[in-house]
Amino acid sequence: QVQLVESGGGSVQTGGSLTLSCVGFGDTFSRRDYHMAWLRQAPGKGREGVAYIGDGNTDYSDSVKGRFTISRDTAKKTLYLHMASLKPEDSADYFCAADGVALSPSTYKYWGPGTQVTVSS
């Protein structure tokens, strides 16, 4: 059984930074090729893929490219999302997801419960 648990959300002012963490439970999280992503959902909007890592590659949505960085520590079975230069429009619930395709939310099989990020102006 795969389980994901996010942490690190909170409130920050515009221009600030936050780092989200996601601990995975299951043997597959030690694989460097395992496909994982960070996705977000703002109030009243659909889920949006923001960062992806897998097969030695990373990808980002245009809205966060250059500001967010996805990384992982396979020994700790932990996925990270470092977010810098935060904007109010980055405010959302952020989810860690595993076993999917690129930035496509509907393809991900496993999801964490989410962590909330609020960016104030």
VENMO-V28211 format. One record per residue. RES is the residue in three letters. PHI is phi in whole degrees, -180 to 180 (999 if undefined). OMEGA is omega in degrees with one decimal (NA if undefined). NEAR is the number of other ideal C-beta (glycine too) atoms within 8 Angstrom. Layout:
res: {RES:RES}
phi: {PHI:PHI}
omega: {OMEGA:OMEGA}
near: {NEAR:NEAR}
This chain:
res: {GLN:VAL:GLN:LEU:VAL:GLU:SER:GLY:GLY:GLY:SER:VAL:GLN:THR:GLY:GLY:SER:LEU:THR:LEU:SER:CYS:VAL:GLY:PHE:GLY:ASP:THR:PHE:SER:ARG:ARG:ASP:TYR:HIS:MET:ALA:TRP:LEU:ARG:GLN:ALA:PRO:GLY:LYS:GLY:ARG:GLU:GLY:VAL:ALA:TYR:ILE:GLY:ASP:GLY:ASN:THR:ASP:TYR:SER:ASP:SER:VAL:LYS:GLY:ARG:PHE:THR:ILE:SER:ARG:ASP:THR:ALA:LYS:LYS:THR:LEU:TYR:LEU:HIS:MET:ALA:SER:LEU:LYS:PRO:GLU:ASP:SER:ALA:ASP:TYR:PHE:CYS:ALA:ALA:ASP:GLY:VAL:ALA:LEU:SER:PRO:SER:THR:TYR:LYS:TYR:TRP:GLY:PRO:GLY:THR:GLN:VAL:THR:VAL:SER:SER}
phi: {999:-96:-131:-129:-135:-90:-156:105:-70:165:-108:-149:-86:-52:92:-80:-131:-146:-122:-93:-125:-140:-94:-108:-114:143:-64:-67:-74:-87:-87:-70:-91:-68:-81:-138:-153:-109:-130:-140:-142:-87:-55:78:-123:-81:-74:-127:-77:-114:-153:-134:-143:174:54:78:-114:-130:-150:-138:-71:-60:-70:-122:-58:89:-116:-108:-135:-99:-155:-150:-117:-67:-65:-92:53:-128:-105:-124:-136:-91:-116:-125:49:-66:-122:-55:-72:-83:-63:-178:-85:-107:-121:-92:-139:-138:66:-150:-124:47:-101:-90:-58:-68:-90:-83:-86:-120:-133:-85:-76:100:-139:-91:-122:-124:-115:-100:-89}
omega: {-179.9:175.3:-179.7:179.6:179.5:172.4:174.4:177.8:179.3:-179.7:-178.5:177.5:176.7:-178.8:-179.2:-177.8:173.4:172.3:176.1:176.5:177.7:177.7:-179.5:178.6:-176.0:-174.3:-175.2:-178.0:175.5:-179.5:-180.0:-177.4:-175.7:-176.9:178.3:-176.8:167.0:179.0:-179.7:176.8:176.3:180.0:177.9:-178.8:177.4:178.9:-176.2:174.2:-178.9:-179.2:-175.9:173.4:179.0:178.0:180.0:-178.0:169.6:176.3:-177.6:172.4:-179.4:-175.9:-177.8:-176.4:-178.6:-179.5:-178.1:177.0:176.6:177.9:176.8:175.2:-174.6:179.3:178.8:-177.6:-175.5:175.2:-178.4:169.0:174.9:-176.6:179.9:-179.7:-175.0:-179.0:177.3:-179.8:173.0:179.4:-176.7:165.2:-178.6:-177.0:168.9:-179.5:-176.8:175.7:179.5:-176.3:172.5:-175.6:-176.0:-175.3:-173.7:-177.5:-174.8:-173.1:-174.7:-177.1:169.1:-178.5:176.9:174.7:-172.3:175.2:177.9:179.2:-177.5:-178.7:NA}
near: {4:11:8:14:9:15:9:9:10:8:5:11:7:9:5:8:9:12:9:16:10:16:10:15:10:9:4:10:11:7:7:5:7:10:13:14:17:17:14:13:11:10:4:3:7:5:8:13:13:15:16:15:12:9:5:5:7:7:7:12:10:5:7:12:8:3:8:13:8:14:8:9:8:9:5:6:11:10:13:13:14:10:13:8:6:14:7:8:7:11:8:12:10:16:14:15:15:16:11:12:6:10:12:9:12:4:8:14:7:9:9:11:6:10:11:9:17:8:15:8:5}
